[in-house]
Amino acid sequence: MITRPLHFAAVLLLVLSWLAPLSPARADTSRYAAFVVDQNTGVVLHSRQSEATRYPASLTKMMTLYLLFNAIETGELELNDQIRVSAHAANAAPSRLDLPIGSTISVEDAIRALVIRSANDVAVAVGERLGGTETAFATIMTTKARELGMPGTTFRNASGLPDSRQTTTARDMARLAIALQRDFPSFFHYFDETRFVWDGRTYRNHNTLVGRVDGVDGLKTGYIRASGFNVVVSATRGEHRLVAVIMGGPTAASRDAHAEELLDAAFSSLEQRDDRRLFAALSSPRINPIRQQELIAQDVAALNLDSPIEMGSAQAAPPLRIILADESSELTAQPAAEPTNPTGTTLLRGAWSVQVGAYNSAAAARDRLDRVTPASSILRLAQPAARSVDINGNRLWRARFESLTADEAANACAELGARNEPCYTVAPGR
């Protein structure tokens, strides 16, 4: 899903790549990697060294959590079940909860300890509970990684503590983040929590982007000396849900700033793309893609707008303001002659329309209507009209045939399409 490109993504990647070198997160290129993807569409919005081998550090715990969530869903564990802490787990290096040997922790507390505290002793205990030994659990983790389409990832432990053989890629970590939200949506809220209380002490989420940056609702940070500062972030704004991966930051602050910068840039570009799609829907016939792009380009040129850019920067996209003009009689094109109506039925058949073009003057729209009318027997029974629309202060005139039924509108466009004439149907009220 993630690997499937769209045309605009290439331009987006290029502009975002201009931003990345300016960030302090690029200080160590041997550890740096970044990847941003639209989770809903699989469109890659930014990729720098995304398939280069890197060390996951505590991002490893996302897979530990994935397998823990799976054990809960399959009935192997319940949230209030207790996980026993072995000597091996209790002796794990920080960060940890300092659990004593032989003590227990509930499954739900273990989830929060992994997400918020990034507790290594808890990760080892979970791995031993699910795999028998941490080594056996690491094999299960790697097998699951292959099933999830993570070819560049190998796990050697449950925590992410240093191991030269435990490697991954930024792209693989994005796949894992998407799988967590997709496969276990009922557990995803744990990634959005900012605090965890254990044994009278309150721990704050290492992922400070949660609750601070607009739309961010998870996932995980990580650090070991070999990896630098890593983070995987999920964020939603409007209809778009993004996953961003930053690896190799020189500091936690620079890593977070870079992640925020890339998210803002990606969301801004998507908003601009949506605005242009809305403009295209209002102003251009929906025909074959190549021809449609030609018409959209003509419409934009007619309005004297800047050339569209398929991605933006961290600057907010300008708002799209659309005002429909009053549909007074002066906007309605008059047919050259009254159409014949041998059946005697009313000409006002329905509320559907077809649009055959959009122009920068009413005269051009009316000329288009006159030229198209002979191409379809259905259009001779319709009401031709030039309707104006104001887009960001620029007026455009749509050439439409109105008062059609849904079937008539569809058949009219079929007739025009057979003649390679642009046409699309317009539902009532549009």
HELIX and SHEET records of a PDB file:
HELIX    1   1 HIS A    7  LEU A   19  1                                  13    
HELIX    2   2 ALA A   20  LEU A   22  5                                   3    
HELIX    3   3 PRO A   24  ARG A   26  5                                   3    
HELIX    4   4 ALA A   57  THR A   60  5                                   4    
HELIX    5   5 LYS A   61  GLU A   73  1                                  13    
HELIX    6   6 ALA A   87  ALA A   90  1                                   4    
HELIX    7   7 VAL A  107  ARG A  112  1                                   6    
HELIX    8   8 ALA A  113  ARG A  117  3                                   5    
HELIX    9   9 ASN A  120  GLY A  131  1                                  12    
HELIX   10  10 GLU A  134  GLU A  147  1                                  14    
HELIX   11  11 ALA A  170  ASP A  183  1                                  14    
HELIX   12  12 PRO A  185  ASP A  192  5                                   8    
HELIX   13  13 ALA A  252  SER A  283  1                                  32    
HELIX   14  14 PRO A  289  ALA A  302  1                                  14    
HELIX   15  15 SER A  329  LEU A  331  5                                   3    
HELIX   16  16 ALA A  362  VAL A  372  1                                  11    
HELIX   17  17 THR A  373  ALA A  375  5                                   3    
HELIX   18  18 LEU A  379  LEU A  381  5                                   3    
HELIX   19  19 ALA A  406  ALA A  418  1                                  13    
SHEET    1   A 5 VAL A  44  ARG A  48  0                                        
SHEET    2   A 5 ALA A  33  ASP A  38 -1                                        
SHEET    3   A 5 HIS A 240  GLY A 249 -1                                        
SHEET    4   A 5 GLY A 228  ARG A 237 -1                                        
SHEET    5   A 5 VAL A 216  ILE A 224 -1                                        
SHEET    1   B 2 GLN A  82  ARG A  84  0                                        
SHEET    2   B 2 THR A 104  SER A 106 -1                                        
SHEET    1   C 2 ARG A 195  TRP A 198  0                                        
SHEET    2   C 2 ARG A 201  ARG A 204 -1                                        
SHEET    1   D 5 ILE A 322  LEU A 324  0                                        
SHEET    2   D 5 GLN A 383  ILE A 391 -1                                        
SHEET    3   D 5 ASN A 394  LEU A 404 -1                                        
SHEET    4   D 5 TRP A 352  TYR A 359 -1                                        
SHEET    5   D 5 TYR A 424  VAL A 426 -1                                        
END                                                                             
